[in-house]
Amino acid sequence: MRTRLESRLSGLTGRPHCVLTGRGAAAIWLALKAFAERAPERTGVILPVTLCTSPPAVVIHAGLNPVFCDTDPETGNLCPKAFSKLLAERDDILCVLAAHLYGEPADMPAIAAACDRSGVFLVEDAAQALGADGIGTYGDVTILSFGHTKIVEAGGGGAALTRDPVLAAAMQRKADALPEKSPKASAWAETYRSTYYAAQSVWDGSPEAKEWVGAVCRAEPGLYLYRLAEGQTGLILSAVERLDAEIAGRRERAKAYDRAFAGMGTPLKRTGAGVPWRYGLMLTSDVRDAAATALREAGIDASCWYPSCAPFFGDRGQYPGGEAIERGILNLWVDDRADEARIERSAAIVSNVLTGAAANGGRQYG
Ligand SMILES: *Cc1c(COP(=O)(O)O)cnc(C)c1O
């Protein structure tokens, strides 16, 4: 079953070598550790500042330093200008992690060309984008996740894929040495969750609160680093079998959101090559929180991901693109819970909030 899953994932990415792990984050760690053996004098890993906390956390657990790069507020992906500048001014960069955030491909041809010129490794983080066009084409390693809310959701699992047999063997050796997932790892995951939400309720105006979350990320590598449980293999395989229908459904539902939300906010840019992970809508910061609250009160899940990741790891630099996303983003679900009626109802709720804010001259939510 393991071999069948490996071949299936190799087929989907065009990368013949597949190393399975317990999480996507562990897959990133395997790649970083293997790169570090080849270029031990380099310790910096460039990451987009709009990201969940697990990639920078495993950079630290690999003994390396996260170097954040601003993102493009139209997509959430690496800002090409900020990226070229950063790569040109640093000589300590080992690797770049380019994520296809919200399922929309980053500009991989340009990023890969810049990495080649600088002799820097490139990880394609496709944790939110399995099934997007062109996945696996650029970079040294593609990583996938089968965790909660991913496109192929199996309750956990990750993979690192490559065309380089030597790199694959190095990653496989490290994967084989990882422990099984322990009850402690689950307890740490719960600690992370509760710390995150506790910190979130106070971090506006108190950036220190974000560092509590970062402290949990740093505390225990076992939160991220474990091997794939045998029982997950079948679950991932059957979820992968539904991938084509999943992609088609998500693309259709994103279009339905476009129609229902026309004139409200600005949707994140989509080229059609991506697989929407969630529907992203940029609102002005005075109404975004009110819109999210109104949706949740009506029983509709909404998220505001991602806040800029740098402050969690003690970096208080300026990232205007990432900060614009942090203030403006509203994400709505595009999985099969989001039927036409729910999409229409979501739009009506947000429309009400916008109308109320306009009638109050913005004061109500200011
Ligand atoms: C979820 C995610 C990861 C990590 O995957 P896990 O399986 O949760 O460890 C990495 N990068 C991105 C962009 C993700 O969304």
The ligand as an SDF file (V2000), in Angstrom:
LIG
                    3D

 15 15  0  0  0  0  0  0  0  0999 V2000
   -0.4060   22.8230    6.3000 C   0  0  0  0  0  0  0  0  0  0  0  0
    0.7690   23.4510    5.7080 C   0  0  0  0  0  0  0  0  0  0  0  0
    2.0680   22.9900    5.9690 C   0  0  0  0  0  0  0  0  0  0  0  0
    2.3780   21.8940    6.9530 C   0  0  0  0  0  0  0  0  0  0  0  0
    1.6500   20.7350    6.7540 O   0  0  0  0  0  0  0  0  0  0  0  0
    1.3090   19.7950    8.0240 P   0  0  0  0  0  0  0  0  0  0  0  0
    0.8650   18.5210    7.4010 O   0  0  0  0  0  0  0  0  0  0  0  0
    0.2210   20.5020    8.7610 O   0  0  0  0  0  0  0  0  0  0  0  0
    2.5310   19.6800    8.8190 O   0  0  0  0  0  0  0  0  0  0  0  0
    3.1250   23.5990    5.3290 C   0  0  0  0  0  0  0  0  0  0  0  0
    2.9340   24.6100    4.4800 N   0  0  0  0  0  0  0  0  0  0  0  0
    1.7020   25.0900    4.1970 C   0  0  0  0  0  0  0  0  0  0  0  0
    1.5590   26.1930    3.2060 C   0  0  0  0  0  0  0  0  0  0  0  0
    0.5730   24.5420    4.8110 C   0  0  0  0  0  0  0  0  0  0  0  0
   -0.6380   25.0140    4.5340 O   0  0  0  0  0  0  0  0  0  0  0  0
  1  2  1  0
  2  3  1  0
  2 14  2  0
  3  4  1  0
  3 10  2  0
  4  5  1  0
  5  6  1  0
  6  7  2  0
  6  8  1  0
  6  9  1  0
 10 11  1  0
 11 12  2  0
 12 13  1  0
 12 14  1  0
 14 15  1  0
M  END
$$$$
